[in-house]
Amino acid sequence: MLVADDAEGAGSQSPGPGEPADAERKQKPWRPWTIAVAAPLALLVSLLLALGDLLAGVLSNLGGEPAPITTFVDIAVAGHGVLALTSVFLFGIGIANAARRRPAVVAELAIIPVAIGWFALWGRLAAG
């Protein structure tokens, strides 16, 4: 004789195969040190690359005829400034609100490759 499973009819609260448990569904907010590490790192990378843009603009004027790259340098520095301000803004959001800390940390860590790509893009455009 087959026995019917009472859990099927009563709507069991246990997770099925492939479903996360209740503890995994409710993710704990990340600790404040996660944003306190990611934000200064993103800010530092953005500011150092802005300094690199300025240095490239100065060094391009040292030899022979000055190349007309001041517009490229200005745009590159402005872009790194926007990324630096974004990292400061995200730091404020992540520290103030624990529920938004995880997306803020992910965005902070995404700023780093974006800044490097921005540096490479405008470097290639300035080189001609």
N, C-alpha and C positions, 0 to 999 in steps of 0.2 A: 504494500500500500504506500502511495506517495504522500508525503507530508508537506502541506503548504507552508511556505515561509511566512511567519507573521509579520516580518519586517517589510515585506513587499506591500502588503495591504495597509499597514499602519503608517507607512511613510517613514522609513528609518532615517535617523539623523547621522548615521555613520557614513563616511565618504565611500563612494564606490571606487572601483579600480581606475586609476588615472586622475582622480579628483584630489585636490589638496585638502589636508585636514584643516580644521578651524583655526588652529594655531598658525598655520602657514598663510591662511587667508588674511588674517589681521596682522599686517607687518608692523613691527615696532619701528618707531621713528629713529632715524640715525642719530648718533650722538653729536654734540656740538663740535668735537674735535675734527670731524670729517669735513665740515665746511671751513673750519679754521686752518686746515692744511691745504685744501683745494683752492680757496680764494686767494691767499697770498701767492701761491704758485702761479695761478693764472695771471694775476696782476704783475708779478715779476717778469714772466715771459713776455707779456704785452709791452711793458715798459722797456725791457731790454731790446726787443725787436724795433720799437720806435726809436730808441737810441741808435740802433744799427742802421735804420733808414736815414737818420740825420747824418751819421758818420759817412754813409755811402754818398750822400749829397755833397758833403764837404770834400771828400776824397776825389769825387768826379771832377771837381773844379781845379785840382792841383796840377794836372798835366795839360799841356797844350791849350787848345781852345776849350772853353767851358761848354759842356753839353747842355742843351736846353731840357734838363730833367727836373727843374724845380717844381713843376706841376705834379710830376709823378711822386716826388718826395713828399710834397705837401699832402697829397691824397693818402699816401701810405702812412704817414705820421698821424693823420686824422683818423684813419681806420683803426690804428693801434690805440689811439686815445679813446675811441668809442668802445673797443674791447676792454680796455682797462676800466673805464667807468661802468661798463656792464658787470665786470667782476666785482666791483665794489658794491653795486646795487644788489647783485645776487647774494653777496655776503650778508648784507643787511636783512634780506628776506630769509635766508637760511638760519641766521641766529635768532631772529625774532619769532619765527613760526616753525615749530618742530615738524609739523605735518608737511611743510614745503621744503624741508631740508634735503631730502633725497633728490627731487628734481633740480634743486639749486646746485647740489654737488655735481650731478651729471652735467648740467649746463656749464659749470665752472671748468670741469675737465674737458668739455667740448671746445672751450675757448682756446685751449692750447694748440690743437692742430689747426684750428681756423686761423689763429695768429701766424703760425708758421706758413700756412698756405698763402695768406695775405702777403707776407714778406716775400715769399718766392714769386708770387704773381707780379707784384709791382717791381721787383728786382729784374724780372725778365722783360717787363714792358719798358723800364728805364734803360735797359741795355740795348734795346732796339732790336 
